[in-house]
Amino acid sequence: MIKPDRHTNPKYSILNISTIILTELNAFYAIKYDNLLNKIIIILGDQAKVNFPYALNFLYLLGKLNYEQETDSFKANEIK
């Protein structure tokens, strides 16, 4: 899903959704999963639901965010 093909809309790409997630995480200390998903849907529309989990996985693997299981929320990692 990261590598686009000719049918991929860049608006709903994993990289674009990841950018919006990081922007939201920088604006708030922590965001719950459902609230973050709702913000992405408001900004991009329902079609972003498909790539939302992939964008979260992408950011987690890059070490850009942490998941807090107790509160079901995400926090941005500090830049060192």
N, CA, C and O atoms as a GROMACS GRO file, in nm:
protein
  320
    1MET      N    1   0.081  -0.120   0.000
    1MET     CA    2   0.000   0.000   0.000
    1MET      C    3   0.085   0.127   0.000
    1MET      O    4   0.035   0.234  -0.035
    2ILE      N    5   0.211   0.117   0.038
    2ILE     CA    6   0.294   0.237   0.036
    2ILE      C    7   0.332   0.273  -0.107
    2ILE      O    8   0.334   0.390  -0.144
    3LYS      N    9   0.361   0.171  -0.187
    3LYS     CA   10   0.398   0.196  -0.326
    3LYS      C   11   0.270   0.219  -0.407
    3LYS      O   12   0.189   0.128  -0.422
    4PRO      N   13   0.254   0.340  -0.460
    4PRO     CA   14   0.130   0.370  -0.533
    4PRO      C   15   0.130   0.308  -0.673
    4PRO      O   16   0.235   0.282  -0.731
    5ASP      N   17   0.011   0.288  -0.724
    5ASP     CA   18  -0.005   0.250  -0.864
    5ASP      C   19  -0.086   0.359  -0.933
    5ASP      O   20  -0.110   0.465  -0.874
    6ARG      N   21  -0.128   0.336  -1.053
    6ARG     CA   22  -0.195   0.443  -1.127
    6ARG      C   23  -0.336   0.472  -1.076
    6ARG      O   24  -0.395   0.574  -1.111
    7HIS      N   25  -0.390   0.382  -0.994
    7HIS     CA   26  -0.524   0.402  -0.940
    7HIS      C   27  -0.524   0.462  -0.800
    7HIS      O   28  -0.630   0.489  -0.744
    8THR      N   29  -0.406   0.484  -0.744
    8THR     CA   30  -0.395   0.535  -0.608
    8THR      C   31  -0.421   0.686  -0.605
    8THR      O   32  -0.361   0.762  -0.681
    9ASN      N   33  -0.510   0.726  -0.518
    9ASN     CA   34  -0.534   0.868  -0.496
    9ASN      C   35  -0.437   0.914  -0.388
    9ASN      O   36  -0.443   0.863  -0.276
   10PRO      N   37  -0.350   1.009  -0.418
   10PRO     CA   38  -0.251   1.053  -0.317
   10PRO      C   39  -0.314   1.108  -0.190
   10PRO      O   40  -0.250   1.107  -0.084
   11LYS      N   41  -0.436   1.155  -0.199
   11LYS     CA   42  -0.505   1.209  -0.081
   11LYS      C   43  -0.526   1.100   0.025
   11LYS      O   44  -0.523   1.130   0.145
   12TYR      N   45  -0.546   0.977  -0.016
   12TYR     CA   46  -0.573   0.866   0.076
   12TYR      C   47  -0.452   0.774   0.093
   12TYR      O   48  -0.467   0.662   0.140
   13SER      N   49  -0.336   0.821   0.056
   13SER     CA   50  -0.216   0.737   0.069
   13SER      C   51  -0.173   0.728   0.215
   13SER      O   52  -0.208   0.812   0.297
   14ILE      N   53  -0.096   0.626   0.244
   14ILE     CA   54  -0.045   0.605   0.380
   14ILE      C   55   0.043   0.721   0.423
   14ILE      O   56   0.038   0.763   0.539
   15LEU      N   57   0.122   0.773   0.333
   15LEU     CA   58   0.211   0.884   0.368
   15LEU      C   59   0.133   1.010   0.402
   15LEU      O   60   0.169   1.082   0.496
   16ASN      N   61   0.028   1.038   0.329
   16ASN     CA   62  -0.054   1.157   0.358
   16ASN      C   63  -0.128   1.141   0.490
   16ASN      O   64  -0.133   1.234   0.570
   17ILE      N   65  -0.185   1.024   0.513
   17ILE     CA   66  -0.255   1.000   0.640
   17ILE      C   67  -0.157   1.007   0.755
   17ILE      O   68  -0.191   1.059   0.861
   18SER      N   69  -0.037   0.955   0.737
   18SER     CA   70   0.066   0.961   0.841
   18SER      C   71   0.103   1.105   0.874
   18SER      O   72   0.126   1.139   0.990
   19THR      N   73   0.110   1.187   0.773
   19THR     CA   74   0.141   1.329   0.795
   19THR      C   75   0.033   1.396   0.880
   19THR      O   76   0.064   1.473   0.971
   20ILE      N   77  -0.091   1.366   0.851
   20ILE     CA   78  -0.201   1.425   0.927
   20ILE      C   79  -0.201   1.372   1.071
   20ILE      O   80  -0.228   1.447   1.164
   21ILE      N   81  -0.172   1.245   1.088
   21ILE     CA   82  -0.164   1.187   1.223
   21ILE      C   83  -0.056   1.257   1.304
   21ILE      O   84  -0.079   1.293   1.419
   22LEU      N   85   0.061   1.276   1.246
   22LEU     CA   86   0.169   1.343   1.318
   22LEU      C   87   0.134   1.487   1.350
   22LEU      O   88   0.170   1.538   1.456
   23THR      N   89   0.064   1.553   1.260
   23THR     CA   90   0.020   1.690   1.286
   23THR      C   91  -0.076   1.695   1.405
   23THR      O   92  -0.065   1.782   1.491
   24GLU      N   93  -0.168   1.602   1.409
   24GLU     CA   94  -0.263   1.596   1.521
   24GLU      C   95  -0.193   1.561   1.652
   24GLU      O   96  -0.228   1.615   1.757
   25LEU      N   97  -0.096   1.472   1.646
   25LEU     CA   98  -0.024   1.434   1.768
   25LEU      C   99   0.064   1.547   1.819
   25LEU      O  100   0.088   1.557   1.939
   26ASN      N  101   0.112   1.630   1.730
   26ASN     CA  102   0.192   1.745   1.773
   26ASN      C  103   0.103   1.853   1.836
   26ASN      O  104   0.150   1.930   1.920
   27ALA      N  105  -0.023   1.858   1.796
   27ALA     CA  106  -0.114   1.959   1.850
   27ALA      C  107  -0.168   1.918   1.988
   27ALA      O  108  -0.202   2.005   2.069
   28PHE      N  109  -0.174   1.788   2.015
   28PHE     CA  110  -0.228   1.738   2.141
   28PHE      C  111  -0.126   1.645   2.205
   28PHE      O  112  -0.041   1.588   2.136
   29TYR      N  113  -0.134   1.631   2.336
   29TYR     CA  114  -0.040   1.545   2.408
   29TYR      C  115  -0.065   1.398   2.377
   29TYR      O  116   0.028   1.322   2.346
   30ALA      N  117  -0.190   1.358   2.385
   30ALA     CA  118  -0.229   1.220   2.356
   30ALA      C  119  -0.368   1.222   2.295
   30ALA      O  120  -0.452   1.304   2.330
   31ILE      N  121  -0.391   1.129   2.202
   31ILE     CA  122  -0.521   1.120   2.136
   31ILE      C  123  -0.566   0.975   2.137
   31ILE      O  124  -0.489   0.885   2.104
   32LYS      N  125  -0.690   0.954   2.177
   32LYS     CA  126  -0.746   0.820   2.175
   32LYS      C  127  -0.765   0.774   2.031
   32LYS      O  128  -0.782   0.855   1.940
   33TYR      N  129  -0.762   0.642   2.013
   33TYR     CA  130  -0.772   0.582   1.880
   33TYR      C  131  -0.897   0.629   1.807
   33TYR      O  132  -0.889   0.673   1.692
   34ASP      N  133  -1.012   0.620   1.872
   34ASP     CA  134  -1.138   0.658   1.807
   34ASP      C  135  -1.142   0.806   1.771
   34ASP      O  136  -1.191   0.843   1.664
   35ASN      N  137  -1.090   0.891   1.859
   35ASN     CA  138  -1.088   1.034   1.830
   35ASN      C  139  -0.996   1.065   1.712
   35ASN      O  140  -1.028   1.149   1.628
   36LEU      N  141  -0.882   0.997   1.707
   36LEU     CA  142  -0.789   1.018   1.596
   36LEU      C  143  -0.851   0.972   1.464
   36LEU      O  144  -0.839   1.040   1.362
   37LEU      N  145  -0.916   0.857   1.466
   37LEU     CA  146  -0.983   0.807   1.346
   37LEU      C  147  -1.091   0.904   1.300
   37LEU      O  148  -1.104   0.931   1.181
   38ASN      N  149  -1.169   0.956   1.394
   38ASN     CA  150  -1.274   1.052   1.358
   38ASN      C  151  -1.216   1.179   1.297
   38ASN      O  152  -1.273   1.234   1.203
   39LYS      N  153  -1.103   1.227   1.349
   39LYS     CA  154  -1.040   1.347   1.292
   39LYS      C  155  -0.992   1.321   1.150
   39LYS      O  156  -1.006   1.407   1.063
   40ILE      N  157  -0.936   1.204   1.127
   40ILE     CA  158  -0.889   1.169   0.991
   40ILE      C  159  -1.008   1.162   0.896
   40ILE      O  160  -0.999   1.210   0.784
   41ILE      N  161  -1.118   1.104   0.940
   41ILE     CA  162  -1.237   1.094   0.856
   41ILE      C  163  -1.294   1.233   0.827
   41ILE      O  164  -1.337   1.260   0.715
   42ILE      N  165  -1.294   1.321   0.926
   42ILE     CA  166  -1.343   1.458   0.904
   42ILE      C  167  -1.255   1.531   0.802
   42ILE      O  168  -1.305   1.602   0.715
   43ILE      N  169  -1.124   1.513   0.814
   43ILE     CA  170  -1.031   1.584   0.725
   43ILE      C  171  -1.032   1.526   0.584
   43ILE      O  172  -1.037   1.601   0.486
   44LEU      N  173  -1.026   1.392   0.573
   44LEU     CA  174  -1.009   1.330   0.441
   44LEU      C  175  -1.134   1.262   0.386
   44LEU      O  176  -1.148   1.249   0.264
   45GLY      N  177  -1.223   1.218   0.471
   45GLY     CA  178  -1.341   1.146   0.426
   45GLY      C  179  -1.334   0.998   0.463
   45GLY      O  180  -1.234   0.950   0.515
   46ASP      N  181  -1.445   0.929   0.435
   46ASP     CA  182  -1.457   0.788   0.474
   46ASP      C  183  -1.358   0.696   0.404
   46ASP      O  184  -1.325   0.589   0.458
   47GLN      N  185  -1.309   0.733   0.290
   47GLN     CA  186  -1.216   0.647   0.217
   47GLN      C  187  -1.082   0.633   0.287
   47GLN      O  188  -1.005   0.542   0.255
   48ALA      N  189  -1.054   0.720   0.381
   48ALA     CA  190  -0.927   0.713   0.454
   48ALA      C  191  -0.928   0.602   0.559
   48ALA      O  192  -0.822   0.565   0.610
   49LYS      N  193  -1.046   0.547   0.592
   49LYS     CA  194  -1.055   0.440   0.691
   49LYS      C  195  -0.972   0.318   0.652
   49LYS      O  196  -0.915   0.251   0.738
   50VAL      N  197  -0.964   0.291   0.524
   50VAL     CA  198  -0.895   0.171   0.477
   50VAL      C  199  -0.746   0.175   0.511
   50VAL      O  200  -0.691   0.075   0.555
   51ASN      N  201  -0.682   0.288   0.491
   51ASN     CA  202  -0.538   0.299   0.512
   51ASN      C  203  -0.500   0.352   0.649
   51ASN      O  204  -0.381   0.361   0.680
   52PHE      N  205  -0.596   0.386   0.732
   52PHE     CA  206  -0.566   0.440   0.865
   52PHE      C  207  -0.484   0.343   0.951
   52PHE      O  208  -0.382   0.385   1.007
   53PRO      N  209  -0.522   0.216   0.962
   53PRO     CA  210  -0.440   0.125   1.042
   53PRO      C  211  -0.300   0.106   0.986
   53PRO      O  212  -0.204   0.090   1.061
   54TYR      N  213  -0.288   0.106   0.854
   54TYR     CA  214  -0.156   0.092   0.791
   54TYR      C  215  -0.067   0.213   0.820
   54TYR      O  216   0.053   0.200   0.839
   55ALA      N  217  -0.128   0.331   0.823
   55ALA     CA  218  -0.053   0.452   0.855
   55ALA      C  219  -0.004   0.448   1.000
   55ALA      O  220   0.109   0.488   1.028
   56LEU      N  221  -0.089   0.401   1.091
   56LEU     CA  222  -0.047   0.387   1.230
   56LEU      C  223   0.068   0.287   1.244
   56LEU      O  224   0.164   0.312   1.316
   57ASN      N  225   0.057   0.175   1.174
   57ASN     CA  226   0.165   0.075   1.177
   57ASN      C  227   0.294   0.132   1.121
   57ASN      O  228   0.402   0.109   1.176
   58PHE      N  229   0.283   0.206   1.013
   58PHE     CA  230   0.398   0.269   0.950
   58PHE      C  231   0.470   0.362   1.048
   58PHE      O  232   0.592   0.357   1.061
   59LEU      N  233   0.394   0.447   1.115
   59LEU     CA  234   0.453   0.541   1.212
   59LEU      C  235   0.510   0.469   1.333
   59LEU      O  236   0.614   0.509   1.386
   60TYR      N  237   0.443   0.363   1.378
   60TYR     CA  238   0.491   0.287   1.493
   60TYR      C  239   0.623   0.218   1.459
   60TYR      O  240   0.716   0.217   1.540
   61LEU      N  241   0.632   0.161   1.340
   61LEU     CA  242   0.754   0.094   1.299
   61LEU      C  243   0.870   0.191   1.281
   61LEU      O  244   0.986   0.154   1.302
   62LEU      N  245   0.840   0.314   1.243
   62LEU     CA  246   0.944   0.416   1.230
   62LEU      C  247   0.984   0.474   1.366
   62LEU      O  248   1.082   0.548   1.375
   63GLY      N  249   0.908   0.440   1.470
   63GLY     CA  250   0.937   0.491   1.604
   63GLY      C  251   0.889   0.633   1.626
   63GLY      O  252   0.943   0.704   1.711
   64LYS      N  253   0.788   0.675   1.552
   64LYS     CA  254   0.737   0.812   1.564
   64LYS      C  255   0.624   0.825   1.665
   64LYS      O  256   0.595   0.936   1.709
   65LEU      N  257   0.561   0.714   1.704
   65LEU     CA  258   0.454   0.723   1.802
   65LEU      C  259   0.456   0.602   1.894
   65LEU      O  260   0.510   0.497   1.860
   66ASN      N  261   0.396   0.619   2.010
   66ASN     CA  262   0.380   0.512   2.108
   66ASN      C  263   0.232   0.490   2.133
   66ASN      O  264   0.151   0.582   2.125
   67TYR      N  265   0.199   0.365   2.162
   67TYR     CA  266   0.062   0.330   2.196
   67TYR      C  267   0.053   0.303   2.346
   67TYR      O  268   0.130   0.224   2.400
   68GLU      N  269  -0.041   0.370   2.412
   68GLU     CA  270  -0.065   0.351   2.555
   68GLU      C  271  -0.187   0.260   2.569
   68GLU      O  272  -0.300   0.302   2.544
   69GLN      N  273  -0.165   0.136   2.610
   69GLN     CA  274  -0.273   0.038   2.615
   69GLN      C  275  -0.376   0.072   2.724
   69GLN      O  276  -0.495   0.048   2.705
   70GLU      N  277  -0.332   0.126   2.835
   70GLU     CA  278  -0.424   0.156   2.945
   70GLU      C  279  -0.529   0.258   2.905
   70GLU      O  280  -0.646   0.247   2.944
   71THR      N  281  -0.489   0.356   2.828
   71THR     CA  282  -0.582   0.463   2.788
   71THR      C  283  -0.629   0.451   2.643
   71THR      O  284  -0.710   0.532   2.598
   72ASP      N  285  -0.578   0.352   2.571
   72ASP     CA  286  -0.610   0.332   2.430
   72ASP      C  287  -0.584   0.460   2.351
   72ASP      O  288  -0.669   0.507   2.276
   73SER      N  289  -0.464   0.515   2.370
   73SER     CA  290  -0.430   0.641   2.305
   73SER      C  291  -0.288   0.636   2.248
   73SER      O  292  -0.208   0.548   2.281
   74PHE      N  293  -0.261   0.732   2.162
   74PHE     CA  294  -0.130   0.743   2.099
   74PHE      C  295  -0.062   0.870   2.145
   74PHE      O  296  -0.126   0.972   2.168
   75LYS      N  297   0.071   0.862   2.157
   75LYS     CA  298   0.152   0.978   2.193
   75LYS      C  299   0.269   0.983   2.095
   75LYS      O  300   0.323   0.880   2.055
   76ALA      N  301   0.308   1.104   2.058
   76ALA     CA  302   0.423   1.122   1.970
   76ALA      C  303   0.550   1.103   2.049
   76ALA      O  304   0.560   1.147   2.164
   77ASN      N  305   0.649   1.037   1.989
   77ASN     CA  306   0.780   1.024   2.052
   77ASN      C  307   0.852   1.157   2.049
   77ASN      O  308   0.835   1.236   1.956
   78GLU      N  309   0.934   1.180   2.150
   78GLU     CA  310   1.013   1.302   2.152
   78GLU      C  311   1.125   1.291   2.050
   78GLU      O  312   1.184   1.185   2.031
   79ILE      N  313   1.153   1.402   1.983
   79ILE     CA  314   1.260   1.406   1.885
   79ILE      C  315   1.391   1.429   1.958
   79ILE      O  316   1.403   1.524   2.036
   80LYS      N  317   1.487   1.343   1.934
   80LYS     CA  318   1.616   1.353   2.004
   80LYS      C  319   1.721   1.408   1.912
   80LYS      O  320   1.836   1.424   1.954
   0.00000   0.00000   0.00000
